[in-house]
Amino acid sequence: MSGGRFDYVQFRFGEIVESIRSTIANNDSDEKDDWGETIGGHFPPDIIAKFAETADAVERAEKMVTRVDWLLSGDDGEDSFRRRWTEEGLDCHNMGG
């Protein structure tokens, strides 16, 4: 595995994204979990939209940190860093920024 400069902490971001997206997917569910609690949070659409926005941002951050990690760890050079950054859509113009 490449990288390691940040002790691979950025890969935990993926777990956060999965959890948020699961919350979104199950929002309207009345199903019960193992403790008898309703799975769905029944959040209004504007909140769910913010959850989706957050998941997208955290996913993007994971990719960005990985790119920096690989460069700082010597796994990528500056040219491959730039190429991968662009290939993964991490340029600001891809966020409307």
TAUR-V962469 format. One line per field, one symbol per residue. burial: + if it has 24 or more other C-alpha atoms within 12 Angstrom, else -. Layout:
burial=???
This chain:
burial=---------++-+--++--++-++--+--------------------+--++--+--++++++++++++++---------+---+----+-------
